[in-house]
Amino acid sequence: MFGQSLLINSSPVVPVTTNLYTYVSMVDTTSRANFTTGSGSSAVTWVDISGNNNDWIVNSGGWPLSVDLANNNFDKTLNNKVNTSSSSLTLGGDYTIEEWINPGSATYIAGPCSDPYTGGFITYIDGGGNTQLTSYPLSGGADYGVWTYTIPSGSWVQVVWINDNTSGEKKLYVNGVQVSTTWTFTAGSMSGGGTFAFVLDIPWVNSSLGEIGIIRIYSDVLTAAEVLQNYKYNKADYGLP
């Protein structure tokens, strides 16, 4: 009827919360409450907002840290870890690791991965002309998956690694879209406990700055639709289409 507006049921996009294990975000004001814009070298607690109280410690090694709250991120240099404060985490066999990062000119960005490195997978981004995003087992076996994906210099990306322990499938998504091959091998369970660590370079490499915005870890396998759902929820926070 003329003169009346048409009401459309368009529910807002929200992140996936089922089986959410730990969730830290520089977008969320509660999660980033302990950060202050500027540079420093003190350790900062990054608050887990999953409800599981798995807070993360940023800058425990005292290396330079630069925080930019207006743009929802912090920068780190060298081999200083960002790691969970709990020392008894058991993620299990099925899991999804999601990270929002801007590698900058970093040589390596690793994680999150189990720490100490006694089981499960480490995931890393190897910079260069063709950026390699790699997952490989930490305890025995030589199976690993490598996906070649070029991250444009200075660009933010949502990177999602998925491990299906039952099928052995390993998948990689970048900005909500699966990249190339689904790898299949059985290694990869993170059931041995320990902390999780996110490293903005491999310890023996002096890398350049890289930026971190969000880390979500699930004790389950996200579907392609759920990966895209999370991308849509945060893409505007990092200037992505």
N, C-alpha and C positions, 0 to 999 in steps of 0.2 A: 504494500500500500504506500502511495506517495506520502511524503512527510514523516515517515517512520524510518528509524535506522535499523539496519539488519544486524542482529546480534549473532556473532560467530563464536562458537565454543573453541577457543584456542588456549589450552592450558599452558602455563609457562614451562619452559624446559628446566629440569632439575637434574643434578648429578645422580648417578646410580648409587644407592646406599646399601643394597642387599650384599651381605658378606664383605662389607667394607672393613678392612683390617686396621689400616692406619691412613690418615688423611691430614696433610699439612698444606697450607695455602697462604701465599702472600697477598691474595685477594681478600680473604676473610679477615675481618678486623679482630676476631677472637684469636684466631690462629697466629696472627702476626703481632699480637699485642705487645710483645717484649722487644720488638724492633723499633729503631729510631732512624729516620732518614739521615744519611751522612756516612762517614768512614770511621772505622775503629778496629780494634783487635781483640775485643773481649768476647767470651762465649755467650751465646744467646739461646734461650729455650724457644723452640718452634712448637707451638701447642697443637697436639693432635685433636682434631675435631670429629673423629669417627665415633667417639663415645667409649673407646677402649683404653684411653689414657696412655697411649704409646707416643709420648712426646719425643721430639728430635732435638739434638744438641748441634748447634751451628757454631763453627769456629772454635772448637775445643783446643786446637793447636795454637791459637793466637796469631794466625796469619792475617794479613789485611782483609777486611771485609767492608764492602760498600753497599749500603741499603738505599733503595729508591722506592719508597712507598707509593709515590704518585704513579709509578709504572709497574707496581706489583711484583717486585723482584729484589733479589740481592745478588751481588757479584762476589766470587771468591777467586783466590789465586793459589798456585802451588798445590801441595798434596793434602790440604786440610779437609778432613772428612766432615760430612753432615751425617750424623748417625742417631739411631733411636736410643733413648735413654734406658729402655728395658733390656735386660741381658738374658731373657728366657723366652724369646718369641719363637713360636713354632707355626710356620705358615702352612706347611703340608705340601701336597703334590700338585693340586690344581691352584693356580694363582694367576693374577694379572698385575703387572707393574705399569703404572702410567706416570709419565713425567712431562712437565711443561718446561722447556729449556730453550735458551739461546746460546748455542755453543761458541759464538763469536769466532775467535781464531784458535780456540783450544785444540790441543793435539789429541787428548783423550778425555772423554767423560765416561766414568764408570758407575754403574749401579742404577737403582739400589741392588745390593747383593747381600748375602749372608756374611756376617763378620763375627767371630773369626772365620776365615775362608775354609771351612771344613765340609761343606756340603752345599747342595743347591747349585744355582747358576750365578755367574757374574754376567752382566750385560754391559757392553761399552760401545761408545761411538768413537771411531777412529777417523779423525779429521783428514783433510787433504782434498785432492781434486774430486774423487768420488768417495763420499763419506760411507764408511762401512758401519752398519749397526749389527752387532754380533752378540750371540748368546752361546755360552759353552759351559759344560759341567765342571765343577770344582773338585769332585771326589771320584776319580777313576773314569775310564772311558775316554774316547777321543771324538765322540759325536758332538757336533756343534752346528749352529745355523748362522749363515752370513747373508745379509741382505744389503745390496748396494743401493744407496739412496743419497743423492746430493742435496745437502742442506745449504741453501743460499747463504752467503756470508751475512752475518748480522740478523738472521731471521729467527723468529720464534717458531717452535714446533711442539705439537703434542706427539710424544712417542709412547706407544703402548706395546709391551711384550706380553704374550700370553703363553702359558704352559698348561697343556691338558695332560695330566699324568696318566689317565686311563688309555687314551689313544696314542700318546706320545707326541701329539702335534704341537709344534711351536709356531706361533704366528706373530707377525709384526705389523703394526698399523702406524701410519704417519698422518696426522691431521684428519683422523676419522676414516681413512681409507687403507685397506690391506695392501701391503707392499709385496708384490711378487710371490715367491714360493712359500708354501707351507711345508716346513721341515718336519720329519717324523723320526724320533728316536726316544728311547725310554728314560734316559737319565734326566734328572732335573728337580727332584723333590727337595723342598726346603723344610724338612721336618726335624732337623737336629737341634733346634734352639739357637741361641745367640742373638746378637743385635742385627739390625739392618744398617748398611752404610751406603751413602751416596758420595762418590768421590769426584771432584772436578778435575782430576787427572790421575793417571796411574802414578803411584808414589815416586817412581824413578824418573819422571818426566817433568820438566819445568814448563808447564803450559801457561797460556795467556788467560785472561779473564773469560769467564763464562757466567751466564745468568741462570738462576733457578727461580721458578715461580710456584709450581705445585707438584706434589707427589701424592699419588693415591695408590695403595696396594690392597688388592682384594684376595681373599682366600677362596677364590672361585674363578671360573673362566667366563669372562664377559663375552657376550655375543657381539656380532658386528654392529647391530643396531644400538647396543649399549655403549660401545666405544664411540660411535657417532654422536650419541646423546650427550656424553661427557664433553666431546669436542664442541658441540653447539652451545653448551652451557658456559664455557669459558673463552670461546674464540675471540669475542669482542674485547676481553680484558687484555689481550696481547696483539690486537690489531690484525687478526686473521679473518679471512673472508668466510 
